[in-house]
Amino acid sequence: MIRTLFVLLAGVILTFSLSAWVRLSGLIRAPWAHDHCSRASSFWGRAMVRLAGVRVTLEGATREKMDRPLVVVANHQSWFDVFVLGGLLPGRARFVAKEELRRIPLFGAAWETCGHIRVNRGDRAEAVRSLNEAGTRIRDERLNVILFPEGTRSPDGHLLPFKKGAFVLAIQTGVPLLPVGISGSRAVMAKGSFRIQPGEIRVRVGEPIPVEGLTTADRDQLLARARSEILVLMDPSDAGDVHPSDQAADADQAADADHAADHAADASAASDVSTPSPSSTPAGTASPRVSRHEPIPDITETSE
């Protein structure tokens, strides 16, 4: 309990101090503002991990692998997933997160200043616009965009059903998908609990999954491949199957998403346009593709 209180108090002070600095830099339009965002996010994540007495093992996250546009998909067990990925992954990363974070005083403003992408899960049209924005920024700013396709933290660490938005986003932009498996974070801070305990978090980064030549009709196969690779990257004790209690709800969501995606797939045949970005596309690689009219189904891959 003493450790939990200490980490929470120190975390609040650290979070609001860094948020104030980032927000001030943004308000005065300082030329270093965006650089400070990356540094502040990295420092914030690393500091929270150290304050909690957590050891992190990071495998496969080379700068060569991460220093290009990627759609990063990871399982989600704990708020410490955000600290670990934001603090330790190389490259310029931005999270897709729920709209509610914007309402946190000062932190929400700093979050927006740094360009993290918020999704209003109660407004489908606005959610689609948010991920279309993500697609544009992935290309133009050479970002790694991090999503949690389960849509929420797993209550027992086992992998929940995946939503499809991240996979359609990767196909639309032509940006490789990077699977990441996280294990041990639930033991540090579980969903629904403020108790923080020291422990070890293991993060294993897989190999990028190419999406060249794929269309929205291939979204289920891409989802299945990413899911199977994440299961391999997770510890065996965490790599459970879909929860039976979630299967019925997920089936209903999948039916709605399939209807929207099938409609989008028909439209994309006539409306897909190539939008190469010469300044942001490495030599020898295919230019990303974005459909300007195709909606992204199942937009709920946020940190919660």
N, C-alpha and C positions, 0 to 999 in steps of 0.2 A: 504493500500500500504506500509506503514512504517513497519507494522508487517511482511508482506511478504518479504520485503528486508532484515529485520533483521534475519528472520528465514533462508532465503536462504544463506546469508553471514555466519551466525553462523554454518549452516549445512555444507557448503563447508569446512570451517576451521576444524570442528569436523571430518568430513568424511576423509579428507586427513591426518589429524594428526593420527587418529586411523589406517588408511590404512598403513601409513609409519611404525608405530610400529609393526603391524601384519606382514608386508612384511619383515622388518628387522629381526624379530624373526624367520621367515621361512628361510631366507637366511643363517643365522648362525646356522640353525638347532637346535634352542634352545629347550630343552625338554618340556618347557612350551608352545610352540607355539600353539598347537591345543587347549589347555585350554584357552589361550589368545583369540583365535578366538571366542569361545563361549561367553566369557566375553565381548569382544569388540562389538560383534553383539548385545548382550543384552543391553549394555550401549548405543550404537549408537541409537537403536530403541527407548529406553525409553527417551533419551535426545531429540531426534527430536520431539517426542510427547509433551514433556513438553515445549520445545521452542515455539511450535505452539499454546500453550494454550489449548491443547486437553485433555479432560477427557476420560478415557477408562473404560468401564464396561466389565469385563471378567467373563463369566459364564461357569461352567462345565469343566474348564481346571485343573483338579486335577493332581498332580504329579503321583499318582498311575495309572491314566489312560494314561498319556503321557510317562511314563518311560519304554517304550518298542518300538520295531520297528513298525512304522506306515507309511502309505501313507496318508498324510493329503491333503484333497481337499477343497478349499475354493472359494467362489465367489470373484470377483475382481472389485473394484470400483475406487481405487485411489492408488497412490504410498504410501499413509499412511497405506495401508493394510500390506505392507512389513515391515514398521517400527513397527507396532503393533504386528504382528505375530512373527517377529524376536526378538522383545524386551520383550514380555510378556509371550509367551507360554513356559511352563516348558519343560524340556527334551532337548536333543541334536538334533537341527534341521538344515537342509540344504535345500536351495531353488534350484529348477530347473528354470533357467533363460535364457533369450535369449543371443546368442553369442555376440551381440553388446556390452554388459556390459564389456566384456574383453578389449575393445578398450579404455575405460576410463583410462587416465593416473593414475598410482599408485593404484587407487581403483580396477581396473580390475585385477592387479597382486595380490592384497590382497585377492580379491574374490576367485581366484584360490588357493592361499595358504591355505585358510580355507576349501577348498574342496567343495564349492558349485558347482553345476553341470550345465554346459552350454550346450545349444542346438542350433545347427545351423539349423534354420528353412528352409533355402534354400537348404540344403543337406540332403535328407531323410536318406541315408545310415549312415551318421555321426550322425544324430539325434537318430537313432535306437541304435547305439553304445553308445551314451551318456546315454540313459535310461537303457540299459543293465548294464552299469557301476553303475547306481543308484541302480539297483536291487541287485548287488553284495554288495554294500556298506551298503544298508539297513540291510542286514543280518549280515555282518562281523563286522560292527561298531555300530550296534544297533541304527541306526539313525531314526529320523522322517524326511521324505522327503516331502517338501511342494510344491504342484503344484496348479496352477490356471487353471482348465479345460476349462474355457471360452476362454483361449488363449490370451486375451487382456482385458483391463479395459472397463467396461460397460460405455457408454456415458451418460446414464440417471439413472444408479443404478439398473435397472431391469436385471434379470438373462439372459445371452446370451446362445446360444446353446453350449453344451459341446462337447469337443473332447474326443476321447476314450483311448488315451495313458495311462492315470493314472490308468484306471480301468483294462486294460490288465496287466499293471505293477503289480498291487496288486494281480491279479490272478496268474501271473507267479511266484511271490515270496512267495505267501501264507501268505502275511502280511496284517493284517486288514486295512480297509479303514476308515479314520476318517473324517466325514463331519464337516465343520465349516461355520457358517453364519456370515457375516460382514455387519453391517449397519451403516450409518452415515458418512463414510469416504469420500464419494463423496462431501458432503457439506463442508468438510475441504479443499479438493483439488481435483477438478474435472479433468477428462481427457481433455487434450488440453489446460489447463490453469495453469499458475504459481501462481495464486492467492491462498494464504493460509489464512484460517479463523479459529478462535477458534470454538470448538464445542464438541460434544460427539460422540465417536465411540463405538458401542456395538458389542462385539464378543461373540458368543454363540457356544460352542463346544458340538457336539452331542456325541452319543455313538458309539464305534467302530463297524463297520460292518464286520462280519467274512466272509472269502472267502474260507474256507476249503471246498474241494469237487467241487469247481467251475472250469470250463474250459473256454477257450476263447469264446466258443459258448454262454456263459452266460454273456458276457461283456455288452450287451445292457440292460439286466435286472439289473445288478449291477449299471450301469450308471443311469438308471431311478430311482432306489432306493436312490442312493446318491443325485441326483438332488432334489427329493421330500423332502428329509430330510433337505437339505440346504435351500430350500424354507421355510420350517417350522421354521428354526433357524433364518432366516432373518426377519426384521421388515415387516409387511404387506404392507407398502407403497413402499418397494423395491422389494417385491416378485412378480414381473410381469412375464408374460409368455414370450416365445420366440418372439423376434422382427420379425414382418413380413418381414422386409427388409433383415433379415439374413437367413430366412428359405430356400430360393432357393440356396444360396451359401452353406449353411450347408448340404443340401440334396446332392449336388454334392460331397462335401467332404466325407459325410457318405457313398456314393456309392463306392468311391475309397477305403475308409478304410474297408468297409465290404468285398470287393474283397480280399484285402490283409489279413484281419483277417481270412476269410474263408479258404484261402490257408494255413495260419499259423495253423489253427485249425486242418486241415487234417494232416499236417506234425507233429503236436505236439503229436498225438496219438502214433506215432512211435518213437519220439525223446525226449519226456519229461524224464528227469532224476531227481532223488531226490538228492539234495545237502545239507544235513543237516549240520548245523554248531553248534556242541555241545556246544561250548563256548559261543555262543550268543543266544541259544534257551532256554527260561525258562523251568524249569521242569513242566511236565504236559501239555505242549503245543505242537502242531504239528510243525514239522520242515518245514521251508519254502521250496517251490518248485520253481525251475527255469528251463525253457526250454532253452537249449543252442542254439537252432536253430530257435526259433520262433520270427519273427519280431514284433515290437510293432507298431501298426497303429496310424496314426493321432497324430504325436508328435509335438504338438504346445502349450502345457500347460505351458507357460512361463510368467514371469512378464514383462509387457510392459507399 
